[in-house]
């Protein structure tokens, strides 16, 4: 199973007939794939920027139509990630450097980018929204809920617990004194059963 790290800041070929038809509605190019550049939008998640249409056969591919006019942002979902193939091609990275450079805007928040790079959070990330973490929250009645937190930045390490701040993306079902949209702290705790990501107040 591919992860977002296989696509972020990399080229890939995406098999998506609906997107191909947008760029080539008359299907004159013979394309069966889209050359894309992957990046992460903090709010919208893993995204593929459509650069060109390609014709693929076996392990080879040829560009058949450049996408010079339509800004195509393809939001990743489970099916698209499953049907995408990472490719390595320095010549194509240079060819589309101007298009790719525009996407640097999504990497201006270095604290978010640094937190995204930390592998300790990988077990808790949403597959297509890698900045969103599935976190345990303990309610006042001692029952747990799991909710999503959009990670903002790494704060510090306290006795082996890595602490992050983020935005709560759900409204708790129980009384916790916090609400959807609040800033919360979460920590990665090491237990006998493995790492756990949980709400903390350190």
C-alpha positions as CSV (number, residue, x, y, z in Angstrom):
1,X,0.0,0.0,0.0
2,X,1.5,3.4,-1.1
3,X,1.8,6.1,1.5
4,X,1.7,9.9,1.0
5,X,5.5,9.8,1.2
6,X,5.7,7.9,-2.1
7,X,4.0,10.9,-3.9
8,X,4.9,14.0,-1.9
9,X,7.2,16.3,-4.0
10,X,7.5,13.6,-6.6
11,X,6.1,12.7,-10.0
12,X,3.6,10.0,-10.6
13,X,1.3,8.6,-13.2
14,X,-2.3,8.5,-12.3
15,X,-4.9,6.3,-14.0
16,X,-8.1,8.3,-13.9
17,X,-10.3,8.3,-17.0
18,X,-12.6,11.1,-15.8
19,X,-9.6,13.5,-15.5
20,X,-8.2,12.4,-18.8
21,X,-11.5,13.3,-20.4
22,X,-11.4,16.8,-19.0
23,X,-8.1,17.5,-20.6
24,X,-8.9,15.6,-23.8
25,X,-12.6,15.4,-24.2
26,X,-12.4,14.1,-27.8
27,X,-9.9,11.5,-26.8
28,X,-7.6,12.3,-29.7
29,X,-4.4,12.0,-27.8
30,X,-4.7,8.3,-27.1
31,X,-3.7,9.0,-23.4
32,X,-4.4,6.4,-20.8
33,X,-2.7,8.2,-17.8
34,X,-1.9,11.6,-16.3
35,X,1.6,12.7,-15.3
36,X,1.2,14.4,-12.0
37,X,3.2,16.1,-9.2
38,X,2.2,15.2,-5.7
39,X,2.1,17.7,-2.8
40,X,0.3,18.1,0.5
41,X,-2.2,20.9,1.1
42,X,-2.5,21.3,4.9
43,X,-6.3,21.5,4.7
44,X,-7.1,19.5,1.5
45,X,-4.6,16.7,2.0
46,X,-2.6,14.9,-0.6
47,X,-3.1,16.4,-4.0
48,X,-2.0,15.6,-7.5
49,X,-1.2,18.5,-9.9
50,X,-2.0,17.3,-13.4
51,X,0.9,18.3,-15.7
52,X,0.4,16.3,-18.9
53,X,-1.4,13.4,-20.5
54,X,0.7,10.3,-21.2
55,X,0.4,7.1,-23.2
56,X,1.6,4.1,-21.2
57,X,2.6,0.7,-22.4
58,X,4.2,-1.9,-20.2
59,X,6.8,0.0,-18.1
60,X,7.3,2.9,-20.6
61,X,5.3,6.1,-21.1
62,X,5.3,9.0,-23.5
63,X,3.9,12.5,-23.1
64,X,1.1,13.0,-25.6
65,X,-0.5,16.3,-24.5
66,X,0.9,19.0,-22.2
67,X,-1.6,20.6,-19.8
68,X,-0.7,24.3,-20.3
69,X,-4.1,25.9,-19.8
70,X,-6.1,24.0,-17.1
71,X,-5.0,24.1,-13.5
72,X,-5.9,20.6,-12.5
73,X,-5.8,19.7,-8.8
74,X,-6.8,16.1,-8.2
75,X,-7.5,15.4,-4.5
76,X,-6.3,12.0,-3.5
77,X,-8.6,9.3,-2.3
78,X,-8.1,5.6,-1.6
79,X,-8.8,4.6,-5.2
80,X,-6.6,7.3,-6.8
81,X,-3.6,6.4,-4.5
82,X,-4.1,2.7,-5.3
83,X,-4.1,3.5,-9.0
84,X,-1.1,5.9,-9.0
85,X,2.5,4.8,-9.8
86,X,5.5,6.9,-8.6
87,X,8.0,7.7,-11.3
88,X,11.5,9.1,-11.2
89,X,12.5,11.4,-14.0
90,X,14.9,14.4,-13.5
91,X,14.3,15.6,-17.0
92,X,10.6,15.9,-16.5
93,X,11.1,17.6,-13.2
94,X,13.2,20.2,-15.0
95,X,10.7,20.5,-17.8
96,X,7.8,21.4,-15.4
97,X,9.9,23.3,-12.9
98,X,7.9,26.5,-13.3
99,X,4.6,24.7,-12.6
100,X,6.1,22.8,-9.7
101,X,7.7,26.0,-8.2
102,X,4.2,27.5,-7.8
103,X,3.3,24.7,-5.4
104,X,6.0,25.9,-3.0
105,X,3.3,28.0,-1.4
106,X,2.0,24.9,0.3
107,X,5.4,24.5,2.1
108,X,5.8,28.0,3.5
109,X,4.6,26.9,7.0
110,X,7.8,25.2,8.1
111,X,6.5,24.1,11.4
112,X,3.7,22.1,9.7
113,X,6.2,20.7,7.2
114,X,8.6,19.7,10.0
115,X,5.8,17.9,11.9
116,X,4.7,16.1,8.8
117,X,8.2,14.8,8.3
118,X,8.3,13.1,11.8
119,X,7.8,9.3,11.4
120,X,6.6,9.0,15.0
121,X,3.2,10.3,13.8
122,X,2.9,8.0,10.8
123,X,0.8,5.3,12.6
124,X,-1.9,7.9,13.4
125,X,-2.1,9.8,10.1
126,X,-5.1,9.8,7.8
127,X,-3.9,8.1,4.6
128,X,-4.9,11.0,2.3
129,X,-4.7,13.8,4.9
130,X,-1.3,13.2,6.4
131,X,-1.5,16.3,8.7
132,X,-4.6,14.8,10.4
133,X,-4.0,12.5,13.3
134,X,-6.4,10.0,14.9
135,X,-6.2,10.8,18.6
136,X,-7.5,9.3,21.9
137,X,-9.4,11.7,24.1
138,X,-10.4,11.0,27.7
139,X,-13.7,12.4,28.8
140,X,-14.6,13.5,32.3
141,X,-16.7,10.3,32.7
142,X,-13.4,8.3,32.0
143,X,-14.6,7.1,28.7
144,X,-12.5,7.5,25.6
145,X,-13.3,9.0,22.2
146,X,-11.1,9.0,19.1
147,X,-11.2,12.2,17.1
148,X,-9.2,13.9,14.3
149,X,-6.7,16.6,15.1
150,X,-5.0,18.6,12.3
151,X,-1.4,18.8,13.5
152,X,0.1,22.2,13.6
153,X,3.6,21.9,15.0
154,X,6.0,19.9,17.2
155,X,6.4,21.6,20.6
156,X,8.8,19.6,22.7
157,X,9.9,16.2,24.1
158,X,8.8,15.6,27.8
159,X,10.3,12.4,29.3
160,X,10.1,10.6,26.0
161,X,6.7,11.9,25.1
162,X,6.7,14.0,21.9
163,X,4.2,16.8,22.2
164,X,2.4,18.5,19.3
165,X,-0.2,21.2,19.0
166,X,-3.1,21.0,16.5
167,X,-6.7,21.9,15.8
168,X,-9.6,19.6,16.8
169,X,-11.7,18.7,13.8
170,X,-14.6,17.0,15.5
171,X,-17.2,18.0,18.2
172,X,-16.8,15.6,21.2
173,X,-19.9,13.5,22.0
174,X,-19.0,13.7,25.7
175,X,-18.2,16.6,28.0
176,X,-14.5,17.3,27.6
177,X,-14.4,21.1,27.9
178,X,-13.1,21.3,24.3
179,X,-14.9,21.8,21.0
180,X,-14.5,21.5,17.3
181,X,-11.9,24.1,16.1
182,X,-10.1,24.4,19.5
183,X,-6.4,24.2,19.7
184,X,-5.3,21.1,21.7
185,X,-2.0,19.4,22.6
186,X,-1.5,15.8,21.7
187,X,1.4,13.5,22.6
188,X,2.9,10.3,21.3
189,X,3.1,7.9,24.3
190,X,5.0,4.6,24.3
191,X,3.2,1.7,25.9
192,X,3.7,-2.1,26.2
193,X,1.1,-2.4,23.4
194,X,2.9,0.1,21.2
195,X,2.7,3.8,20.6
196,X,-0.4,5.7,21.3
197,X,-1.4,9.3,20.3
198,X,-3.5,10.9,23.0
199,X,-4.7,14.3,24.2
200,X,-2.4,15.6,26.9
201,X,-1.9,18.7,29.0
202,X,1.9,18.8,29.6
